Amino acid sequence: MKLFGSTTSPYVRRIRIVLAQTSHEFVNLQIFEGEDRKTLASRNPTLKVPCLEDEGGMVFDSRVIYRYLAAKLNFEPLSWDEENQLTLIDAANDSFVQLLLLKRSDIDTQEDRLYYRLQHERIASVLHELDRQLEEGAFSGWRYPEICLYT
């Protein structure tokens, strides 16, 4: 089993934690340029990390990778509430990543532009909901949603 990713990706970190007790190889890629970008492109046509190579096949996207690993490693399936929690966490992460990439492209995301406002609004809305859930006792264990929130 071989996990391709970068150490800066929250999506990769969550899968690395899931795989911490499982024999695997981690391939740390600099995903934005050079040979590592070519390696990523040869493994995953979406050009995103993580992706998992196992038994001759490739699995894309952290949620799909988790489902694959859960079936392979006999983890208890996630509930619908946990799946919704992942959707919240992933929505905030996606917006954070988009804003980071724009910033790295020297674009001022504090300007009053619709796209930037939508990303900031989504982050605030999700964090408010996650705070509410935490106050109600959610995220009290160490299952995949907790790992995703932590990373």
Phi, psi and omega in degrees: 000133183226124179257125177258132180184194175229152182288344181273346184280126176295331180290324177287316181303319181296320180289325177298321177294317178301322183272003186305327182258013183239136179296123179197165175252137175251125178253106181277116184250143167270096199283354187263351182194169172070203183298324179297324177296319178295320177299314179300314180299327180285342182256326187220110182295345176281348180061034179236156174245153003274167165218148186239129174257125180206135177050041176082359180240167178243141176238128183254150171079134186299323181291320179290320177300316179299315179299320178298312181293322179300317179292317183292322186258009176060044174281152175296133180298154177284146175281168177296324176298319178293321176299319177295322176299319178297321178298318177298309182300315181294325179297314178295315179301315180301316179294317177301316181296317179300315179295322178297315180296321177296316179298317178294342176266014179062037176253130181279105183277004175269353176297156180277080179236145184306310184301315180294317179300318180297320179294314179295320179296316179299314180301312181297317181297314180294315180297323176298315180294319178295321175301316179299314180296320178299317179297331179272004175098004177291164178062043184261000180245208176220061175255186186303318178300320178295318178300315181296319178295319181296319184277000000 
